[in-house]
Amino acid sequence: MEFSFSPEEEAFQSIVRRFAQEELAPHYVRWDRGEPFPKEKLKAMAQVGLTGMRAPIEWGGQDASYVQCGIAAEEVGRADFNCTLFLQIWNIWGELLRLAPSSLQKEWYPPLVSGEKIFAFALTEPDAGSDAAHIRTRARREGDYYVLDGEKASITFAGQADVAVVFARTGEEGARGISCLLVPLHLPGVSRSVYRSPGERLTQRGSLFFSGVKVPATYLIGREGQGFYLAMGAFDFNRAIIGLCCLGAALQSLEETVGYLKGRRAFGRPLATFQGVAFQIAEHLTRLEAARLLCYRALWLKDQGLPHVREAAMAKWFSGMVAVDAIRACIILHGHYGYSQDLPLEQRLRDVLGLEIGDGTPEIMKLIIARETFGREYLPR
Ligand SMILES: Cc1cc2nc3c(=O)[nH]c(=O)nc-3n(C[C@H](O)[C@H](O)[C@H](O)COP(=O)(O)OP(=O)(O)OC[C@H]3O[C@@H](n4cnc5c(N)ncnc54)[C@H](O)[C@@H]3O)c2cc1C
């Protein structure tokens, strides 16, 4: 058993931590309050190698390990939770493009790796989220094109993405009839709307509408009918990554709270000396550390090519829950100062909560854990 990062991973961690604390953290609240997110930040993230972690080396990527992707997620999560959404999408796109024709790789790896374009992943629909095998968006083959009609809901970066992978029905009902198309969002027939979201505002989550959009047939990723399985494959490792994004935000909050509790006095003593206060920190730190081990283990299993679907679901459910609980406690431990927009705590709570839902809710994570434990024939209802 080996519980430490390698020297290379430690070096990478310190580079990302320094970058994220200096370049991202000071601006975290600005993108929450309506200032447009500057694309230069993406190029800066590209310069420290965050864009192409799962892109092949031949296309300028790093082909990084999944554990290394987790390190990046945790460090960026500490600084600006919402910027982790870019990381997640870059990782997923880095993987999916591997299955695309070389013409598409040539067109889309360079802007991915350079941070020039914004990417999205469009699976959810107004009537199909957890039950994603029953999406209704259609891609009808007509000659050299697919004609795309439908609506995608709750899509991260809907408001600003240049391109999306869109999961659409090309065949029979159910999972086997779904395909994955790369859709540039400037095509005629695409429109979008942005939600009024309680958190993750930087990401302009919203809906994408497709009305008779002609997508070249060469923009198919993978085979026809493979789309649902590609989407589930992307979720599977991203769930452990999400866990680490949430834990990064929570660990940062706890560290800030420890500093505050040492300095703030009540009843003639530092708050940190009250057992009722210090034990809360001890308990949350223990839960966060346990969750962190779950996440890194799931990613390590993925790196070894070992089964990890159950572990990734455990990591997402448990990490999201303990992170939200810890941040909430940090707010209360700050007293009225915590219940204020002057500290980043309330924003972290709003932001992290969104990813308890995104990529699969706690109930769906438990359903997966139960399915992988009991077997498909005992799938809980
Ligand atoms: C911040 C955020 C970002 C997102 N980004 C993206 C994105 O980029 N791309 C994308 O495609 N989607 C995205 N989503 C959508 C997300 O993946 C879905 O919201 C999620 O899968 C749940 O689907 P739903 O909202 O339709 O809820 P529903 O499926 O309607 O579920 C509603 C409730 O019922 C519960 N439930 C459903 N089925 C069961 C069951 N069998 N057993 C027990 N309980 C059940 C759920 O757990 C949930 O609590 C995002 C969502 C959020 C909040």
PDBQT file of the ligand as one rigid body, heavy atoms in Angstrom, charges set to zero:
ROOT
HETATM    1  C1  LIG A 401     -24.980  22.505 -11.206  1.00  0.00    +0.000 C 
HETATM    2  C2  LIG A 401     -25.432  21.520 -12.227  1.00  0.00    +0.000 A 
HETATM    3  C3  LIG A 401     -24.669  21.318 -13.375  1.00  0.00    +0.000 A 
HETATM    4  C4  LIG A 401     -25.119  20.425 -14.349  1.00  0.00    +0.000 A 
HETATM    5  N1  LIG A 401     -24.397  20.282 -15.502  1.00  0.00    +0.000 NA
HETATM    6  C5  LIG A 401     -24.821  19.423 -16.463  1.00  0.00    +0.000 A 
HETATM    7  C6  LIG A 401     -24.142  19.322 -17.715  1.00  0.00    +0.000 A 
HETATM    8  O1  LIG A 401     -23.134  20.004 -17.959  1.00  0.00    +0.000 OA
HETATM    9  N2  LIG A 401     -24.608  18.469 -18.645  1.00  0.00    +0.000 N 
HETATM   10  C7  LIG A 401     -25.719  17.703 -18.441  1.00  0.00    +0.000 A 
HETATM   11  O2  LIG A 401     -26.075  16.934 -19.325  1.00  0.00    +0.000 OA
HETATM   12  N3  LIG A 401     -26.415  17.795 -17.271  1.00  0.00    +0.000 NA
HETATM   13  C8  LIG A 401     -25.994  18.640 -16.295  1.00  0.00    +0.000 A 
HETATM   14  N4  LIG A 401     -26.697  18.754 -15.121  1.00  0.00    +0.000 N 
HETATM   15  C9  LIG A 401     -27.917  17.997 -14.955  1.00  0.00    +0.000 C 
HETATM   16  C10 LIG A 401     -27.773  16.851 -13.934  1.00  0.00    +0.000 C 
HETATM   17  O3  LIG A 401     -26.927  15.848 -14.398  1.00  0.00    +0.000 OA
HETATM   18  C11 LIG A 401     -29.179  16.354 -13.606  1.00  0.00    +0.000 C 
HETATM   19  O4  LIG A 401     -29.856  17.429 -12.969  1.00  0.00    +0.000 OA
HETATM   20  C12 LIG A 401     -29.167  15.149 -12.679  1.00  0.00    +0.000 C 
HETATM   21  O5  LIG A 401     -28.699  14.015 -13.361  1.00  0.00    +0.000 OA
HETATM   22  C13 LIG A 401     -30.556  14.841 -12.101  1.00  0.00    +0.000 C 
HETATM   23  O6  LIG A 401     -31.523  14.830 -13.097  1.00  0.00    +0.000 OA
HETATM   24  P1  LIG A 401     -32.870  15.698 -12.947  1.00  0.00    +0.000 P 
HETATM   25  O7  LIG A 401     -32.466  17.078 -12.588  1.00  0.00    +0.000 OA
HETATM   26  O8  LIG A 401     -33.688  15.511 -14.172  1.00  0.00    +0.000 OA
HETATM   27  O9  LIG A 401     -33.611  15.100 -11.689  1.00  0.00    +0.000 OA
HETATM   28  P2  LIG A 401     -34.641  13.871 -11.676  1.00  0.00    +0.000 P 
HETATM   29  O10 LIG A 401     -34.058  12.735 -12.441  1.00  0.00    +0.000 OA
HETATM   30  O11 LIG A 401     -35.981  14.353 -12.056  1.00  0.00    +0.000 OA
HETATM   31  O12 LIG A 401     -34.625  13.513 -10.142  1.00  0.00    +0.000 OA
HETATM   32  C14 LIG A 401     -35.308  14.306  -9.170  1.00  0.00    +0.000 C 
HETATM   33  C15 LIG A 401     -35.123  13.676  -7.814  1.00  0.00    +0.000 C 
HETATM   34  O13 LIG A 401     -35.607  12.331  -7.820  1.00  0.00    +0.000 OA
HETATM   35  C16 LIG A 401     -34.575  11.447  -7.421  1.00  0.00    +0.000 C 
HETATM   36  N5  LIG A 401     -34.648  10.204  -8.200  1.00  0.00    +0.000 N 
HETATM   37  C17 LIG A 401     -34.743  10.068  -9.541  1.00  0.00    +0.000 A 
HETATM   38  N6  LIG A 401     -34.763   8.773  -9.881  1.00  0.00    +0.000 NA
HETATM   39  C18 LIG A 401     -34.674   8.068  -8.722  1.00  0.00    +0.000 A 
HETATM   40  C19 LIG A 401     -34.639   6.675  -8.389  1.00  0.00    +0.000 A 
HETATM   41  N7  LIG A 401     -34.673   5.715  -9.333  1.00  0.00    +0.000 N 
HETATM   42  N8  LIG A 401     -34.534   6.308  -7.081  1.00  0.00    +0.000 NA
HETATM   43  C20 LIG A 401     -34.471   7.267  -6.110  1.00  0.00    +0.000 A 
HETATM   44  N9  LIG A 401     -34.496   8.599  -6.372  1.00  0.00    +0.000 NA
HETATM   45  C21 LIG A 401     -34.591   8.988  -7.642  1.00  0.00    +0.000 A 
HETATM   46  C22 LIG A 401     -33.261  12.174  -7.705  1.00  0.00    +0.000 C 
HETATM   47  O14 LIG A 401     -32.232  11.687  -6.880  1.00  0.00    +0.000 OA
HETATM   48  C23 LIG A 401     -33.652  13.608  -7.402  1.00  0.00    +0.000 C 
HETATM   49  O15 LIG A 401     -33.502  13.857  -6.046  1.00  0.00    +0.000 OA
HETATM   50  C24 LIG A 401     -26.297  19.680 -14.149  1.00  0.00    +0.000 A 
HETATM   51  C25 LIG A 401     -27.053  19.888 -12.982  1.00  0.00    +0.000 A 
HETATM   52  C26 LIG A 401     -26.627  20.793 -12.043  1.00  0.00    +0.000 A 
HETATM   53  C27 LIG A 401     -27.484  21.029 -10.823  1.00  0.00    +0.000 C 
ENDROOT
TORSDOF 0
